[in-house]
């Protein structure tokens, strides 16, 4: 669920490929459908209402293990078959879920090792969902049996279009510290390091007398007296992400062997720290994600945009979709504010603007009972009388007319590099500042780009970057030699990199690259970072650009010694006075900017103005958080999405204008957008 997860833990006739399977589609629309919570007479009504709302894809069965296997080894699929028949009869596609995120009570009661253990050695209880030890042989065997039976019984049902494995892997309990995990971790380590000597060397175990003489001495990072060895901790995070992935792959293989053409996904959670989604996304036919940006946060549009830019970037070779969002309120924050009228629609269009091929909700019908009964749904407790229903049906009918966007990818010329292992290592205890969080580093650079209407693709440091005009590298603390070579060769070939402090500090094992900081990234730095000096909260670093303007930084200062780069800005006060803080260097045919502090907003804007790709559309009136602008560019047309998040009407210039897709009316040279107003203007490619 989002608060816990964000940074903490095509119309009739159109055809879109979902992985291997070709499905006839528009922008898909629907949600989690949990008919098991309702008597059969409600199902008929559901299907009618779904047709009214333009729903054409529903996730079915995601939490229904206890009904599908009511007793160990006794299966019951008739009810599910009836549901699928009903949906197929109404032309509604099914995203068939495996129910393995919610093991039934009989399973946890009979095989307690399926329940995870916390770092102190306490076992979680059942009585909720997602209390899973993914290394439990009992859990694995029962999950395999369940999925095999599901695939055999209904996998080939004509309603089934997609396979939805599990639900939000690692949500609620991302780490288990049990003996089964310890055993599997040792096997993972043996495979990774080959010998105990290699492991001891990689983990720097001579520090604090941590040398291992037998692999069996290695234990998960359970509760320790002081900081746990950060290299161990890092590998444990890698291992836990891999362990969940292994279970996902097991389920996926079973689904695909029963039905090879099935497009398989599992719903991600945006910037969810415990799982390395770049690795995961390589194994899905569709990236899907759950977005619960908080309506109480005035910056929710930016958070939502960022979440979608990540989802699009995780695997650039497959489509992506929103698997879950809320129609209005959630029920798991301390105060669950509703979405304001128009915001659900605007957030849905943000997704479409940023390339989504589907917009789905949790959930179709609001529950009568259970932990989420006060969570909003497409059909509220008040039924069709709720204002949410009007919004839901309006959106459903609009999305049906957007099929021409299918071959129009999002235009993004700027990349932002992130890496999960680097995130894990960066936030381990024992850093120069305890407040060093990747989220803050990303927001520092993403926010001004969002405000300027610069669309960003999130990229892994392992992928080719040559399609981008500029690449931003915010505190990429852990960097392998290969990843650094990728960045360096991108610049050599003419690219532009903007890299911030605390990048290239350690290798894959979390050992420091000696010499001035930066390790294999140093060819792009143009200066020597000889030490670091974090600032106190509220403290500012004063600086002056070579062109005379003043500026400032917060949070951090590198101690920089000049070398071959051109110093663009220097510190002007305090102990670091006179030292470089922003340095530009030419490398090969390209250019790099190194930034030794978290520049304040105005100073960051000054820096970004120096880089053409980061300037955005300075001439437009669209700037600021108020109006979001994204372009999708096809072979013949460019589709300009404008979404007004301001509280008041905005008048915007749109050049020669063109056909507005939602109204079918020609607009231009200016358009007027009401609050939450949206236009999609089709411009010819010139
Ligand atoms: C998601 C989850 C759904 C539902 C929803 C509520 O995390 O996948 O099952 O719990 O949150 O916001």
Boltz pocket constraint, residues with backbone or C-beta under 6 A from the ligand:
constraints:
  - pocket:
      binder: B
      contacts: [[A, 1], [A, 2], [A, 167], [A, 168], [A, 171], [A, 290], [A, 292], [A, 324], [A, 326], [A, 330], [A, 331], [A, 362], [A, 372], [A, 375]]
      max_distance: 6.0
